[in-house]
Amino acid sequence: MSQRKDPFADFARMRREMDELLGDFWDQSGYKARRPQTAFVPRADVYYCGEDGPEKAVVKVELPGVSTDAVNIEVQGRTLVLSGRRPVRDTEGRTYQQVELPSGPFRRVIELSVDVAADQAQATYEDGILRVELPVRLERPARQVPIERSGE
């Protein structure tokens, strides 16, 4: 007597493979498509601090496992651009069941709400957190412009 193969037996495996293939393409509702994440996108906190108003902008970015030699920091006006590469994992001789730690190139653009003095920016890296401090560029006070009257 021959055994009949159950046509539904592989659906769970197929669904798991499709979820891995599509990743985060669908949002939780399942209807609205999002851009699939193809590269590492580090998370960031941005805040402003100082005694009498914002004296500096501080950006803290999670970059665990990334060498400081692999990170570029650029300031363009009110925009901070972080780019670099997280090392690709060695896969030789391994069969992965699950892969959640992202790797590869990254680029993060952070819009600041104040003008900063880019030439005075400082960056430190500790315990996988990159901290960039950008002094707020102080505007010169407004100046009254006298009006000259002609003919007097």
ZAMARGU-4260 file (C-alpha; in steps of 0.2 Angstrom, whole numbers, plus 5000, padded with zeros to 4 digits):
<rodrens>
0) 5000/5000/5000 | 5008/5016/4995 | 5008/5031/5006 | 5000/5047/4999 | 5010/5063/5002
5) 5000/5076/5012 | 5000/5092/5000 | 4998/5103/5016 | 5013/5096/5025 | 5026/5109/5019
10) 5015/5124/5021 | 5023/5129/5038 | 5041/5127/5030 | 5036/5137/5015 | 5028/5151/5025
15) 5044/5152/5036 | 5055/5153/5020 | 5043/5167/5013 | 5044/5177/5029 | 5063/5176/5029
20) 5063/5181/5010 | 5051/5196/5012 | 5058/5201/5029 | 5049/5217/5035 | 5042/5221/5018
25) 5024/5221/5025 | 5019/5231/5040 | 5009/5223/5054 | 4992/5226/5045 | 4999/5216/5031
30) 4992/5228/5018 | 5004/5243/5017 | 5021/5239/5009 | 5037/5246/5017 | 5054/5247/5009
35) 5063/5231/5014 | 5078/5234/5024 | 5093/5229/5014 | 5107/5236/5025 | 5111/5240/5043
40) 5102/5255/5049 | 5108/5261/5067 | 5096/5268/5079 | 5099/5285/5086 | 5094/5297/5100
45) 5096/5316/5097 | 5094/5329/5111 | 5100/5347/5115 | 5107/5353/5131 | 5115/5368/5140
50) 5113/5380/5154 | 5103/5395/5145 | 5095/5386/5131 | 5103/5373/5119 | 5122/5375/5119
55) 5125/5359/5110 | 5116/5345/5100 | 5121/5328/5105 | 5118/5313/5094 | 5120/5295/5101
60) 5120/5281/5089 | 5121/5262/5092 | 5135/5255/5083 | 5140/5239/5092 | 5153/5228/5083
65) 5158/5243/5072 | 5176/5249/5072 | 5179/5268/5073 | 5190/5266/5057 | 5174/5260/5048
70) 5164/5276/5052 | 5163/5292/5043 | 5155/5308/5051 | 5150/5323/5040 | 5141/5338/5044
75) 5132/5348/5031 | 5122/5363/5037 | 5109/5356/5049 | 5112/5338/5043 | 5123/5325/5051
80) 5128/5310/5040 | 5135/5294/5047 | 5141/5281/5036 | 5152/5266/5036 | 5151/5247/5037
85) 5148/5234/5050 | 5158/5218/5046 | 5150/5204/5037 | 5149/5189/5048 | 5160/5174/5043
90) 5148/5160/5037 | 5161/5147/5032 | 5157/5130/5040 | 5141/5136/5048 | 5123/5133/5044
95) 5112/5147/5052 | 5095/5143/5059 | 5091/5162/5062 | 5100/5178/5057 | 5095/5194/5066
100) 5111/5204/5068 | 5113/5215/5053 | 5129/5218/5044 | 5135/5227/5029 | 5136/5245/5024
105) 5125/5259/5033 | 5121/5277/5030 | 5111/5287/5043 | 5105/5305/5039 | 5100/5315/5054
110) 5092/5332/5052 | 5095/5344/5067 | 5084/5358/5072 | 5097/5370/5075 | 5113/5377/5066
115) 5129/5370/5073 | 5147/5374/5072 | 5153/5359/5062 | 5171/5364/5064 | 5170/5361/5083
120) 5161/5344/5083 | 5168/5331/5093 | 5165/5312/5093 | 5168/5298/5106 | 5165/5279/5105
125) 5162/5269/5120 | 5153/5252/5123 | 5146/5252/5106 | 5138/5269/5107 | 5145/5283/5096
130) 5142/5300/5104 | 5143/5316/5093 | 5143/5333/5101 | 5139/5348/5090 | 5140/5365/5098
135) 5125/5376/5093 | 5131/5390/5082 | 5126/5406/5091 | 5118/5419/5080 | 5124/5437/5081
140) 5111/5448/5089 | 5100/5459/5078 | 5106/5476/5073 | 5096/5491/5071 | 5099/5499/5055
145) 5097/5518/5055 | 5088/5526/5040 | 5097/5541/5032 | 5086/5555/5025 | 5092/5563/5010
150) 5091/5582/5008 | 5092/5586/5027
</rodrens>
